[in-house]
Amino acid sequence: MADDDYVYDEASGEWISAADAAERAGADGAVEVRDSVGNLLADGDQVTLIKDLTVKGAGQTLKRGTLIKAIRLTGDSQEIDCKYDGIKGLVLRAEFVRKR
């Protein structure tokens, strides 16, 4: 697109430059994931569980205070993917963890 191209932004109801539209689209794609106290989470962070959680299908309970290392964001604002010994494909809700 050239610098003088304009596109209609349905959210604001205005014509904006194509460069501004591309910038807004990039910002909208980023999902913010926040823990139970509001800290921003990122890939690779360590989190601690704030309550006991029964893991469906694994037959075990993760206790409060359990450290989960190297989380991955899933693109959902409330879910994080993580690894834990003996549990494959563990997905936790962000409301049950606190950033360490």
N, C-alpha and C positions, 0 to 999 in steps of 0.2 A: 504494500500500500504506500502511496505517496504521502508526503507531509500534509497535503491539502485535502485528504480524504476525510470525510466525516461519516459517522454512523449514529443511528438513533439509539439512545439508551432508554430502554423501557422502564427501568427502575426510577430514573429521575425525570423522564419525559422531555429530555433535551437532546440536541444534536451535539456530540462531542467528537474530538479528533480521534482518528483511528489509533494513534499511539496511546492516548488516555484510555481508550476502550480495552486495548490489549493489556495495559497495566492493571486495570481493575479486574479483568478476567483472571490474571495471574494471582492477584491477592485473594479473590474469592475461592480459588481452588485449595488454598491452604486451610487446613482444619486445625483449630486450636484445641488441644486436649489438656484439661486441667484436673489436678488431683482433688482430694476431698477438702483441702484447705485453700484451694485456688492457685497453687503453683503451676506454672506452665510446664508440661512434660514434653520431652523430645526423645528421639530414637537413642538408645544406649543408656538412658538414665537408670538409676537404681531406685526401687520403691520398696516400701514396707507396708505390709497389710495392717489395716486398722481394726479389723475384727476377724473372728474365726469364720472361715468359708468352707463349706462342704463342696467338694468337687464332684460333679455329676459324672458317672461313668468310670471314675478312678477308684472309688471306694475309700477315699481318705479325706481328711480334713486338714486344711492349711490353717495353722494357728496364728493368732494375732502376734504381730512383731516379726513374722517371717520375712526375710530379705529376698526380693526378687531382683536378679541382676539382668542388665542388658535388655530392656523392653524395646518393643517395636510398635510404632503407631500403625493403626489399620486403616485410617481414613475416616473412621467413625469418631465422633467427638466424645464418646463415652466408653470405647473399648480399646484395650491394649493387648497386644500379643506378647507372650513371654514363655520362657523355658523354665522348668523346674524338674528336679530329679524325680524320675518315675512317672511324670505326667507329660504326655505328648499332646501338643496343640492346645496349650492352656491360654484361654482368653479371659481377662479380668475386666471388670467394670472400673472405670477411673474413680468412681465415688468411694471405693473400698481401699484405695491405696493413698500413701503419702510419699512425696518425693523425699529421698534421703539426702 
